Amino acid sequence: MARAYGQAREERDDTNASATAMPTDRKPDAQTVLDFHTHADTDTRDTAIHHTLGVSGTQASPGNHRHDGGDSVLLLEGMTITGNKANAVTVFPSIINALVRLGARDATT
């Protein structure tokens, strides 16, 4: 039941709680644990509870990944930097756009 802000909580009657509560020292046997992991949702989607290490969108990245395309996705894959190298000012907007696509906030003026 909902209660208004500042209203006292109702006291709960826990006199029968111990009769239905599960012992805290109980653990599943090894076969049960194996069965759960055999049928786990590993790498099935990005919200899966288990993930292996790898480069796909549903896998977790290893801690030593380098964004070089070998052990993870290339950091700037699919992005193109444009402009004229002889006039670097023409390249800056392209670099800024690439950084924004990676999550940077453009506060340039």
C-alpha positions as CSV (number, residue, x, y, z in Angstrom):
1,M,0.0,0.0,0.0
2,A,1.3,3.5,-0.9
3,R,2.0,5.9,1.9
4,A,2.3,9.7,1.9
5,Y,5.7,11.3,2.3
6,G,6.5,11.7,6.0
7,Q,3.9,9.1,7.1
8,A,5.2,6.4,9.4
9,R,5.7,3.0,8.0
10,E,3.3,0.3,9.2
11,E,4.8,-2.4,11.4
12,R,5.0,-5.8,9.8
13,D,3.9,-9.0,11.5
14,D,6.9,-11.4,11.1
15,T,5.8,-14.0,13.6
16,N,5.5,-16.6,10.8
17,A,8.5,-15.5,8.7
18,S,10.9,-18.1,10.1
19,A,8.6,-21.0,9.1
20,T,8.7,-20.0,5.4
21,A,12.2,-18.5,5.2
22,M,14.9,-20.5,3.5
23,P,18.1,-21.2,5.5
24,T,20.9,-18.8,4.7
25,D,23.5,-21.6,4.6
26,R,21.8,-23.5,1.8
27,K,23.7,-23.7,-1.5
28,P,22.7,-25.3,-4.8
29,D,24.5,-28.5,-5.7
30,A,27.1,-28.5,-8.5
31,Q,24.8,-30.0,-11.1
32,T,22.2,-27.3,-10.5
33,V,24.8,-24.6,-11.0
34,L,26.1,-26.3,-14.1
35,D,22.6,-26.6,-15.5
36,F,22.0,-22.9,-15.0
37,H,25.2,-22.0,-16.7
38,T,24.6,-24.4,-19.6
39,H,21.3,-22.7,-20.4
40,A,22.4,-19.1,-19.6
41,D,21.8,-16.2,-22.0
42,T,25.5,-15.7,-22.7
43,D,26.2,-13.2,-25.4
44,T,22.6,-13.4,-26.8
45,R,22.0,-9.7,-26.4
46,D,23.7,-6.7,-24.9
47,T,21.5,-7.0,-21.7
48,A,22.4,-10.7,-21.2
49,I,23.5,-11.6,-17.7
50,H,26.7,-13.4,-19.0
51,H,29.2,-12.2,-21.5
52,T,32.3,-13.7,-22.9
53,L,35.3,-11.5,-23.9
54,G,35.5,-10.5,-27.6
55,V,34.7,-7.9,-30.2
56,S,31.0,-8.4,-31.0
57,G,28.3,-6.1,-29.8
58,T,27.1,-8.6,-27.3
59,Q,30.5,-9.4,-25.8
60,A,32.5,-7.6,-23.1
61,S,35.9,-6.1,-24.0
62,P,39.0,-7.5,-22.3
63,G,40.8,-5.0,-20.0
64,N,43.8,-5.0,-22.3
65,H,42.0,-4.1,-25.5
66,R,43.7,-1.5,-27.8
67,H,41.0,-0.4,-30.3
68,D,43.2,-1.6,-33.1
69,G,40.6,-3.9,-34.8
70,G,42.4,-7.1,-33.6
71,D,41.1,-7.5,-30.0
72,S,38.4,-4.9,-30.2
73,V,36.6,-2.6,-32.6
74,L,38.7,0.2,-34.2
75,L,38.1,3.4,-32.3
76,L,37.4,5.5,-35.3
77,E,36.1,2.8,-37.6
78,G,33.7,4.3,-40.2
79,M,34.7,7.9,-39.6
80,T,36.4,10.0,-42.2
81,I,38.5,13.1,-41.5
82,T,38.3,15.7,-44.3
83,G,40.0,19.0,-45.0
84,N,43.2,20.3,-46.6
85,K,46.5,19.4,-44.8
86,A,48.0,22.5,-46.2
87,N,45.4,24.6,-44.4
88,A,44.9,22.8,-41.0
89,V,42.0,25.0,-40.1
90,T,39.9,23.2,-42.7
91,V,40.5,19.9,-40.9
92,F,39.4,20.9,-37.4
93,P,35.6,20.7,-38.0
94,S,36.0,17.2,-39.3
95,I,38.1,16.2,-36.2
96,I,35.6,17.8,-33.9
97,N,32.7,16.0,-35.6
98,A,34.5,12.6,-35.2
99,L,35.1,13.4,-31.5
100,V,31.5,14.3,-31.0
101,R,30.4,11.0,-32.5
102,L,32.7,9.3,-29.9
103,G,30.9,11.2,-27.1
104,A,32.7,14.5,-26.7
105,R,30.7,17.6,-26.3
106,D,31.4,20.4,-28.8
107,A,31.8,23.6,-26.9
108,T,33.9,25.4,-29.5
109,T,33.0,28.8,-30.8
